[in-house]
Amino acid sequence: MRRALTAAIAALTLTAAGTTVTGAPGQAAPTGWGRPQPAAATPTPGSPGLGDSYFPDYGNGGYDVGHYDIRLRYEPATDRLSGTTTILATATKDLSRFNLDFALDVESVRVNGWVAGFARAGDHELVITPARPLTKGQQLTVVVRYAGVPSQTTVYGYTAWTRTADGALAVNEPESAWWWYPSNDHPKDKATWDVSVSVPTGVEVISNGVQPRDPLPEPPRGRQPHRRSRPRGRRSGPRTTCSAADIRRRAARRPRTVRRAAGDVKKGPLLYLRR
């Protein structure tokens, strides 16, 4: 009885001292026993801007983009653009959510293969909430599927997408990317990119960068690729431009093969679609 009472008093004393003993009698205490352990960092939202003195809500914080893979389908007759953009990035802090700059309607978002939540905020912010919090240094693969009519989509009361009689072009600065692919739209975040556009036969796609291969036939359409394999200059972010138009009308005016466009200097991809 005395032995049992002594054991009970010893257990009570240890509990009152704020410690917990685990393991079999005589077993060494684990490393750090009795010392407070550092708490894990709590994931927080990435900032909806990079603090630019002229455009404070442009760009986004919490991650760094390495590459954009932009795959589009364009219908000149209706100006409808649909696409999937895959973004390869690295988290620069523990993130509960993060933003992209984009204006078209989003159909779905996946982060590292998991379905992610998304919502609109402000004039051009796409807020993405991954299924699991992201940790600093983690590699991210963000896949965004979307569609819309860029010429009918306005931000700040205007559209940077110009519809022409035989196609369209997106060549404006500082706003252009929002109307055809989601991005971290600020010169501080440089990246490489691939652009490929599926268009009807007879429509030509012009973008800056180089053509890594010949256009791929997709009867009655064709897919035309462009690539920029080096990050842009020190002042350039995802300032991309693209256009498409009917090459049958204008083939006599210009060479049909375009390896680089004027916007290649200090910009991201350019897009020009015409016949």
Buried (B, 14 or more C-beta within 10 A) or exposed (E): EEEEEEEEEEEEEEEEEEEEEEEEEEEEEEEEEEEEEEEEEEBEBBBBBBEBEEBEBBBBBBBBBBBBBBBBBBBBEEBBBBBBBBBBBBBBBBBBBBBBBBBBEBEEBBBBEEEBEBEEEEEBBBBBBBEEBBEBEBEBEBBBBBBBBBBEBBBEEEBBBBBBEBBBBBBBEBBBBBBBBBBBBBBBBBBBBBBBBBBBEBBBBBBBBBBEEEBEEEEEBBBBBBBBEEBBEEEBBBBBBBBBBBBEEBEEEEEEEBEBBEBBEBBBBBBBBBB
